[in-house]
Amino acid sequence: MTQKLSRRKFLQLSAMSGLGAALAGCVAPAAPGATEAPTAAATAAGAGSASAPAELRFVWWGGQLRADITTQVIKMFEAKHPNVKFTYEPLGFEEYWTKMTTQAAGGGLPDIMQHGSPTLVEWAKNGFLLPLDEYVSSGVIDFTHVPEVLQTHGMVDGKIYGVSAGTNANGIVIDLDAFEKAGVDVPPDTWTWPEFEELVLTLHEKLDIWGFGMYLHHIDLWRVIYAGLGMELYAPDGKSLGYTDDQPLIDHMKMILRLQEAGAIPSLAEESEVHGLGPESQFIVSGQAAMDWLAGSNQLVALWTAAGEERRFKIMPVPRAVGGKQGLSIRPSQFEAITVHSQHPEIAAMFLDFFINDVEANKVLNGERGVPINTVVLEALKAEAQPPQAAIYDYLARLAEDSTPYSLVQDPLGVEDIRTNVYYPEFTDPVRYGLITPEEGARVLRERANEILAAAN
């Protein structure tokens, strides 16, 4: 049965388990208040070069695999530039944003930090990130083998603030061995939500495990659902949502409730027990689910590594509405950015160049942050691809033939506020706990989101 909780009990659970904003999977707090950013030239003054002693700091979020390979690449860069030393700090996602927000307010941001698309926009607009155009035009960051469309992914208000660490896409990972054991065929890439629901129930019935694991209510699906119906999530002026019809979102939440009541997917409380522990913690890794959510196709590397090389996985696109199109887009996975607090921005730019263009460094990184944006690097990696990387390359190649073009229109200001304070705590969480109906939740989301967007833009 669907869990019925009092509002008071729901708030208690939220506080204890980090529900609400925490269940975003990839939700960062809004950037601190705006500050006046120095220009690249002003920041670089007296910064020296790699021939002079310099110490830089690089902080990122991610699991143990990312920590290990990033550390190795840092040491490779230090070996090429003996006078440069890095201090570095890998953190969990929520701890990362708590610390970065505090350091931004206190003037102590690292030289290089990691961003997603929404946070890159807000932090750039609020003056905490350094424009990189000077380093691109001078060749310090070399985009010779980077397609122009990928260069623009890190652009905010006409200036480049982030270098894409790779490309990826949302997806659904399936356990091929579980499908084989259940005697169920792998669906086509054009599968629909009704077919998905039937498959989840069938896998649950035949295998006595969850047909699908975590984050079926993930915020990225909000955009995908409407994009698949030919609608933008946000209006062109950013002052409101781009839709007025709540029904597609209502239908999706009703499907989730049916699956939850049937025991074919975990409850929200069960998801919260492993939330924030990385893709390694997802239920498909432990064999408790036959399918699971991938917030980014690059996460398959860590997931497959944790599950064991003997396992067999495949990435599927998100289902579509009956009669709809594929709403997924191939997009930048993450960005590396230089902050205005850096005392050595040119060396930091040299490191970003090394990060995206050095073939040997990328053999170590091995697409864990996404498919490399440098075409020469990508071809080198394809030649040596192991099963996880080969599955990612295969998925993105299939998706390139049937997907929604990535929108270069920036997310409006207020998006992080909506994610953190509305989408999860006022919509998906209370709906899944049975506190409000899908209709009520979708209406509240639309009204509150419109209020936030109108005030912020």
MARMIPA-324143 format. One line per field, with one value per residue (C-alpha): residue in three letters; x, y, z. Coordinates in steps of 0.001 Angstrom, whole numbers, plus 500000, padded with zeros to 6 digits. Layout:
N
residuo [ala / ...] $
xx [X / ...] $
yy [Y / ...] $
zz [Z / ...] $
This chain:
457
residuo [met / thr / gln / lys / leu / ser / arg / arg / lys / phe / leu / gln / leu / ser / ala / met / ser / gly / leu / gly / ala / ala / leu / ala / gly / cys / val / ala / pro / ala / ala / pro / gly / ala / thr / glu / ala / pro / thr / ala / ala / ala / thr / ala / ala / gly / ala / gly / ser / ala / ser / ala / pro / ala / glu / leu / arg / phe / val / trp / trp / gly / gly / gln / leu / arg / ala / asp / ile / thr / thr / gln / val / ile / lys / met / phe / glu / ala / lys / his / pro / asn / val / lys / phe / thr / tyr / glu / pro / leu / gly / phe / glu / glu / tyr / trp / thr / lys / met / thr / thr / gln / ala / ala / gly / gly / gly / leu / pro / asp / ile / met / gln / his / gly / ser / pro / thr / leu / val / glu / trp / ala / lys / asn / gly / phe / leu / leu / pro / leu / asp / glu / tyr / val / ser / ser / gly / val / ile / asp / phe / thr / his / val / pro / glu / val / leu / gln / thr / his / gly / met / val / asp / gly / lys / ile / tyr / gly / val / ser / ala / gly / thr / asn / ala / asn / gly / ile / val / ile / asp / leu / asp / ala / phe / glu / lys / ala / gly / val / asp / val / pro / pro / asp / thr / trp / thr / trp / pro / glu / phe / glu / glu / leu / val / leu / thr / leu / his / glu / lys / leu / asp / ile / trp / gly / phe / gly / met / tyr / leu / his / his / ile / asp / leu / trp / arg / val / ile / tyr / ala / gly / leu / gly / met / glu / leu / tyr / ala / pro / asp / gly / lys / ser / leu / gly / tyr / thr / asp / asp / gln / pro / leu / ile / asp / his / met / lys / met / ile / leu / arg / leu / gln / glu / ala / gly / ala / ile / pro / ser / leu / ala / glu / glu / ser / glu / val / his / gly / leu / gly / pro / glu / ser / gln / phe / ile / val / ser / gly / gln / ala / ala / met / asp / trp / leu / ala / gly / ser / asn / gln / leu / val / ala / leu / trp / thr / ala / ala / gly / glu / glu / arg / arg / phe / lys / ile / met / pro / val / pro / arg / ala / val / gly / gly / lys / gln / gly / leu / ser / ile / arg / pro / ser / gln / phe / glu / ala / ile / thr / val / his / ser / gln / his / pro / glu / ile / ala / ala / met / phe / leu / asp / phe / phe / ile / asn / asp / val / glu / ala / asn / lys / val / leu / asn / gly / glu / arg / gly / val / pro / ile / asn / thr / val / val / leu / glu / ala / leu / lys / ala / glu / ala / gln / pro / pro / gln / ala / ala / ile / tyr / asp / tyr / leu / ala / arg / leu / ala / glu / asp / ser / thr / pro / tyr / ser / leu / val / gln / asp / pro / leu / gly / val / glu / asp / ile / arg / thr / asn / val / tyr / tyr / pro / glu / phe / thr / asp / pro / val / arg / tyr / gly / leu / ile / thr / pro / glu / glu / gly / ala / arg / val / leu / arg / glu / arg / ala / asn / glu / ile / leu / ala / ala / ala / asn] $
xx [500000 / 501089 / 502463 / 500200 / 502048 / 501047 / 502659 / 504482 / 505913 / 506909 / 508891 / 510589 / 511611 / 512807 / 515079 / 516494 / 517067 / 517818 / 514694 / 513315 / 516191 / 518546 / 516690 / 517551 / 520586 / 522350 / 520908 / 523096 / 522126 / 521809 / 524962 / 525665 / 524874 / 526572 / 530058 / 532016 / 534228 / 537703 / 538633 / 540862 / 543661 / 543385 / 543352 / 546277 / 548438 / 551427 / 550123 / 553313 / 553619 / 554243 / 557979 / 557509 / 556542 / 552788 / 550294 / 546750 / 543658 / 541122 / 537897 / 535304 / 532446 / 532199 / 532852 / 536052 / 536775 / 536638 / 538873 / 541474 / 541676 / 541539 / 544358 / 546413 / 545891 / 546851 / 550122 / 550738 / 550352 / 552677 / 555285 / 555215 / 555382 / 557606 / 557128 / 553366 / 551786 / 548110 / 546153 / 542889 / 539762 / 537162 / 533838 / 530349 / 527856 / 526013 / 529179 / 530790 / 528111 / 527907 / 531655 / 531811 / 528957 / 530683 / 534029 / 532439 / 530987 / 534315 / 536551 / 538319 / 537173 / 539657 / 541423 / 539370 / 535920 / 533386 / 529935 / 526768 / 524920 / 522510 / 525147 / 527632 / 525097 / 524215 / 527783 / 529019 / 526231 / 526971 / 530630 / 532400 / 533813 / 536472 / 535788 / 538105 / 537941 / 541399 / 542939 / 541008 / 541990 / 545663 / 545682 / 546377 / 543114 / 543227 / 539862 / 541346 / 539881 / 536719 / 533540 / 532234 / 528888 / 530709 / 532790 / 529628 / 528222 / 530139 / 529096 / 527127 / 526071 / 528446 / 531544 / 533084 / 533079 / 533394 / 535209 / 533024 / 534499 / 532586 / 529180 / 526503 / 522768 / 520221 / 519326 / 518060 / 520539 / 519267 / 520729 / 520967 / 521421 / 518252 / 516313 / 517645 / 516746 / 513224 / 512868 / 512091 / 513254 / 515211 / 512808 / 513441 / 514810 / 511374 / 509610 / 506762 / 505846 / 502970 / 505402 / 507882 / 505280 / 504270 / 507928 / 508655 / 505708 / 506731 / 510336 / 509147 / 506750 / 509224 / 512340 / 510921 / 513101 / 512292 / 511644 / 513144 / 515355 / 515857 / 514880 / 511932 / 510840 / 514191 / 513934 / 515598 / 512529 / 510430 / 512168 / 512359 / 508620 / 507663 / 510416 / 509055 / 505771 / 507469 / 507415 / 510185 / 510308 / 510900 / 509450 / 511933 / 512091 / 512667 / 509855 / 507625 / 507427 / 506957 / 503784 / 500372 / 499130 / 499978 / 498561 / 501825 / 503430 / 500313 / 500283 / 503933 / 503424 / 500330 / 502417 / 505021 / 502335 / 500904 / 504354 / 505116 / 501856 / 502558 / 505958 / 507622 / 509810 / 511280 / 509436 / 510863 / 512007 / 513917 / 515547 / 516618 / 518640 / 521213 / 520730 / 523869 / 526220 / 526932 / 525973 / 527819 / 524990 / 522142 / 519916 / 520867 / 524463 / 523378 / 520988 / 517916 / 516588 / 516581 / 516662 / 517813 / 518175 / 521340 / 521468 / 524353 / 525503 / 529054 / 527920 / 527848 / 531619 / 531420 / 528264 / 529758 / 533044 / 531156 / 528953 / 531860 / 533298 / 531455 / 528086 / 526377 / 524600 / 523081 / 521864 / 518404 / 516889 / 514086 / 510656 / 508446 / 504759 / 502563 / 502768 / 505543 / 509207 / 512399 / 512788 / 516369 / 519278 / 522997 / 524417 / 527545 / 528071 / 529970 / 532221 / 535565 / 535759 / 538335 / 537183 / 537850 / 539736 / 542495 / 545943 / 547232 / 544501 / 546835 / 548250 / 544725 / 543844 / 546849 / 545521 / 542069 / 543766 / 545660 / 542440 / 540598 / 543403 / 546085 / 545513 / 547380 / 545533 / 542235 / 543168 / 543277 / 540054 / 538544 / 535285 / 534212 / 533030 / 531519 / 532517 / 535615 / 534942 / 538287 / 537730 / 541340 / 541151 / 537795 / 539124 / 542095 / 539766 / 537394 / 540290 / 540895 / 537347 / 536392 / 532749 / 531486 / 532974 / 531881 / 528318 / 528378 / 529742 / 527108 / 524320 / 525269 / 525682 / 522152 / 520773 / 522407 / 520094 / 516924 / 516961 / 515956 / 518753 / 520455 / 519124 / 521791 / 519233 / 520390 / 518258 / 516795 / 517745 / 515737 / 516126 / 518197 / 515641 / 512913 / 514945 / 515916 / 512822 / 509894 / 510279 / 511225 / 509911 / 506611 / 505909 / 507488 / 508138 / 504661 / 503012 / 505005 / 504234 / 500527 / 500217 / 498858 / 497510 / 499514 / 497072 / 497674 / 501418 / 501692 / 499608 / 501722 / 504914 / 503708 / 502422 / 505440 / 507895 / 506195 / 506406 / 510127 / 510920 / 508947 / 510781 / 514253 / 514268] $
yy [500000 / 503590 / 504988 / 507470 / 509766 / 512821 / 516078 / 516238 / 512741 / 513607 / 516622 / 514505 / 511948 / 514695 / 516096 / 512702 / 511236 / 514243 / 513972 / 516905 / 518743 / 515893 / 513454 / 515550 / 513362 / 516378 / 519463 / 522333 / 525344 / 528635 / 530687 / 533226 / 536870 / 538591 / 539987 / 542219 / 539918 / 541020 / 540609 / 537776 / 540226 / 541781 / 538411 / 537173 / 540164 / 538918 / 535370 / 534125 / 531025 / 527324 / 528050 / 529903 / 528074 / 527933 / 526072 / 525591 / 523996 / 521844 / 520644 / 518364 / 516063 / 512367 / 508850 / 506967 / 506096 / 509762 / 510660 / 508077 / 508933 / 512702 / 512505 / 510486 / 513086 / 515891 / 514076 / 513672 / 517441 / 518112 / 515825 / 517959 / 521170 / 520472 / 523951 / 523487 / 521735 / 520975 / 520477 / 518756 / 517625 / 515161 / 515536 / 514108 / 516160 / 517833 / 518454 / 519943 / 522574 / 523418 / 524025 / 525918 / 528221 / 528996 / 529619 / 531830 / 534047 / 534130 / 534796 / 531447 / 529471 / 527019 / 527820 / 525206 / 523935 / 521634 / 522743 / 521517 / 523606 / 525457 / 526301 / 527442 / 530019 / 531311 / 531399 / 533136 / 535709 / 536325 / 537047 / 534067 / 532543 / 533888 / 534336 / 532028 / 533741 / 535291 / 531850 / 530336 / 533083 / 532856 / 529072 / 528318 / 526391 / 524802 / 524099 / 523076 / 519564 / 520489 / 520896 / 524450 / 523410 / 521831 / 524960 / 526983 / 524678 / 526577 / 530017 / 532457 / 535843 / 535486 / 534570 / 531169 / 530354 / 526582 / 523872 / 520819 / 517743 / 515565 / 514895 / 512581 / 512054 / 510794 / 507177 / 503961 / 501190 / 497644 / 494419 / 492138 / 489055 / 489860 / 490272 / 486944 / 485193 / 486610 / 485567 / 489161 / 490833 / 494081 / 496824 / 498966 / 502477 / 503778 / 502228 / 504156 / 504855 / 502323 / 499685 / 500691 / 500305 / 496865 / 495795 / 496977 / 494948 / 491864 / 491937 / 492354 / 489415 / 487067 / 487866 / 488951 / 492061 / 495656 / 496096 / 499581 / 501117 / 504757 / 508266 / 507598 / 511051 / 512706 / 516383 / 515866 / 513881 / 517028 / 518588 / 515323 / 514652 / 518053 / 518091 / 514785 / 516576 / 519431 / 521910 / 523844 / 523649 / 527399 / 530333 / 532156 / 535174 / 532960 / 534608 / 531525 / 527866 / 527035 / 525001 / 525388 / 521785 / 519762 / 516494 / 514947 / 515390 / 514156 / 511023 / 510345 / 510651 / 508431 / 505759 / 506023 / 505605 / 502511 / 500921 / 501861 / 500377 / 497160 / 496871 / 496983 / 499978 / 501030 / 503392 / 506859 / 505954 / 502960 / 505163 / 507675 / 505004 / 504912 / 508379 / 510434 / 507447 / 507588 / 505344 / 502511 / 502369 / 501981 / 498948 / 497509 / 497130 / 494899 / 492934 / 494316 / 495960 / 494977 / 498568 / 501852 / 505559 / 507141 / 510882 / 510833 / 508083 / 508594 / 507199 / 503736 / 503520 / 503796 / 501676 / 498851 / 498999 / 498590 / 495787 / 493774 / 493331 / 490040 / 491829 / 492887 / 496223 / 498298 / 501902 / 502616 / 506012 / 507300 / 506098 / 508512 / 509346 / 507402 / 509402 / 511600 / 511967 / 511344 / 514206 / 513444 / 515589 / 514904 / 517543 / 518628 / 516381 / 518793 / 521795 / 522684 / 526396 / 528843 / 531011 / 534712 / 533877 / 532068 / 533589 / 531519 / 531591 / 531032 / 527859 / 526792 / 527322 / 525220 / 522444 / 522639 / 522356 / 519287 / 517845 / 517886 / 517558 / 515222 / 511714 / 509910 / 511873 / 510972 / 507315 / 507563 / 509590 / 507106 / 508964 / 508771 / 512406 / 511945 / 511285 / 513428 / 516618 / 516461 / 514338 / 513105 / 512006 / 510312 / 508221 / 507138 / 506036 / 504209 / 502065 / 500806 / 500896 / 498440 / 497245 / 500191 / 502800 / 500888 / 500793 / 504577 / 505282 / 502954 / 504658 / 508195 / 507149 / 505696 / 508741 / 511093 / 509593 / 510170 / 512904 / 516490 / 518953 / 520380 / 523854 / 526529 / 528804 / 529177 / 528021 / 531135 / 532414 / 530753 / 527204 / 526101 / 527632 / 525609 / 522419 / 522771 / 524324 / 523305 / 520327 / 517756 / 519084 / 520451 / 518121 / 514682 / 513882 / 514674 / 513010 / 509817 / 509838 / 510207 / 513604 / 515306 / 514110 / 514288 / 516943 / 519084 / 518614 / 519496 / 522626 / 523743 / 523122 / 525174 / 528061 / 528246 / 527873 / 530690 / 532914 / 532234 / 532736 / 535977 / 537396 / 536260 / 537266] $
zz [500000 / 499457 / 502687 / 504459 / 506814 / 508743 / 507665 / 511005 / 510545 / 506982 / 508175 / 510832 / 508237 / 505924 / 508605 / 509531 / 506107 / 503973 / 501861 / 499943 / 498350 / 499167 / 496948 / 493938 / 493345 / 491853 / 493463 / 494610 / 496654 / 494873 / 494601 / 497343 / 496711 / 493828 / 494158 / 491818 / 489798 / 488734 / 485083 / 483950 / 483279 / 486724 / 488424 / 486383 / 487220 / 489156 / 488933 / 487311 / 485129 / 485572 / 485784 / 489079 / 492297 / 492671 / 494799 / 493576 / 495050 / 493196 / 494834 / 493249 / 494188 / 493313 / 494482 / 495212 / 491584 / 490599 / 493521 / 492534 / 488835 / 489340 / 491872 / 489396 / 486657 / 489036 / 489751 / 486012 / 485572 / 488515 / 486934 / 483782 / 485859 / 488897 / 490373 / 490556 / 493516 / 494013 / 497156 / 496403 / 498132 / 496838 / 498638 / 498636 / 496651 / 499521 / 501551 / 498449 / 497949 / 501629 / 501708 / 498394 / 499373 / 502671 / 500975 / 498336 / 501035 / 502874 / 499879 / 500014 / 496971 / 495416 / 492162 / 490291 / 491171 / 489560 / 488348 / 486695 / 484120 / 486453 / 489054 / 486398 / 485221 / 488685 / 490002 / 486847 / 486997 / 490677 / 489929 / 491474 / 488270 / 485948 / 482198 / 480266 / 476864 / 477255 / 477809 / 474908 / 472467 / 473523 / 473135 / 476806 / 476625 / 473170 / 471540 / 468148 / 468339 / 470255 / 468152 / 468303 / 469771 / 472733 / 473271 / 473763 / 476447 / 479116 / 477882 / 480033 / 478669 / 475733 / 477764 / 478497 / 482211 / 482181 / 480254 / 479719 / 481357 / 478895 / 477424 / 478683 / 478885 / 481364 / 480873 / 482387 / 483069 / 482731 / 484085 / 481058 / 483210 / 485159 / 481912 / 480670 / 483938 / 483750 / 480106 / 479160 / 475951 / 476071 / 474948 / 471866 / 472262 / 471277 / 474291 / 475903 / 479529 / 479504 / 478193 / 480880 / 483632 / 482385 / 482206 / 485772 / 487073 / 485058 / 486275 / 489862 / 489540 / 487854 / 489867 / 493247 / 493189 / 492341 / 488642 / 488895 / 491575 / 492495 / 491395 / 489116 / 490297 / 489465 / 488569 / 485185 / 484126 / 484517 / 481525 / 479568 / 479894 / 478496 / 475864 / 474573 / 473952 / 472108 / 475009 / 476744 / 480523 / 480820 / 478882 / 476594 / 478935 / 481967 / 483892 / 484012 / 483140 / 479491 / 480017 / 481632 / 481360 / 484480 / 483149 / 481807 / 485228 / 487018 / 484869 / 485671 / 489424 / 489271 / 487549 / 490308 / 492964 / 491221 / 491031 / 494629 / 495863 / 493937 / 495610 / 492196 / 493129 / 496493 / 498779 / 499189 / 502698 / 501299 / 498672 / 501312 / 503134 / 500341 / 498881 / 498377 / 498490 / 494762 / 491839 / 493591 / 496131 / 493652 / 493993 / 490603 / 491835 / 494733 / 492517 / 494269 / 491096 / 487427 / 486149 / 487638 / 486927 / 485556 / 486128 / 483661 / 481329 / 482611 / 485983 / 484425 / 484914 / 488708 / 488837 / 486762 / 488672 / 491947 / 490597 / 489218 / 485734 / 485277 / 485274 / 482024 / 481682 / 478909 / 478909 / 477537 / 476744 / 478945 / 477735 / 475822 / 475859 / 473443 / 470228 / 471663 / 470749 / 472694 / 475167 / 476168 / 475027 / 474865 / 477179 / 479041 / 482049 / 484273 / 483993 / 485480 / 486250 / 487619 / 490478 / 490965 / 494163 / 492239 / 492567 / 489627 / 486969 / 484007 / 485569 / 486412 / 482742 / 481744 / 483955 / 482334 / 478930 / 480150 / 481573 / 478244 / 475673 / 477013 / 475663 / 478449 / 481137 / 479512 / 479383 / 483168 / 483414 / 480940 / 480409 / 484050 / 483891 / 480431 / 476830 / 476074 / 474118 / 472245 / 469124 / 469000 / 472631 / 472026 / 469140 / 471270 / 474060 / 471735 / 470524 / 474068 / 475452 / 478165 / 478449 / 480559 / 478244 / 475139 / 476494 / 477041 / 473553 / 472061 / 473992 / 473002 / 469368 / 469409 / 471185 / 468684 / 466050 / 468084 / 470718 / 471398 / 470516 / 473590 / 474260 / 474438 / 476088 / 479669 / 482545 / 484131 / 487552 / 490277 / 488977 / 491969 / 494326 / 492598 / 492760 / 496392 / 497917 / 495726 / 493401 / 496023 / 499354 / 498013 / 495099 / 494720 / 498393 / 499769 / 496750 / 497219 / 500945 / 500217 / 501882 / 498770 / 495430 / 492199 / 491015 / 494087 / 493891 / 490200 / 490724 / 493707 / 491732 / 488769 / 490869 / 493170 / 490275 / 488391 / 491469 / 491877 / 488185 / 487978 / 490989 / 489894 / 486224] $
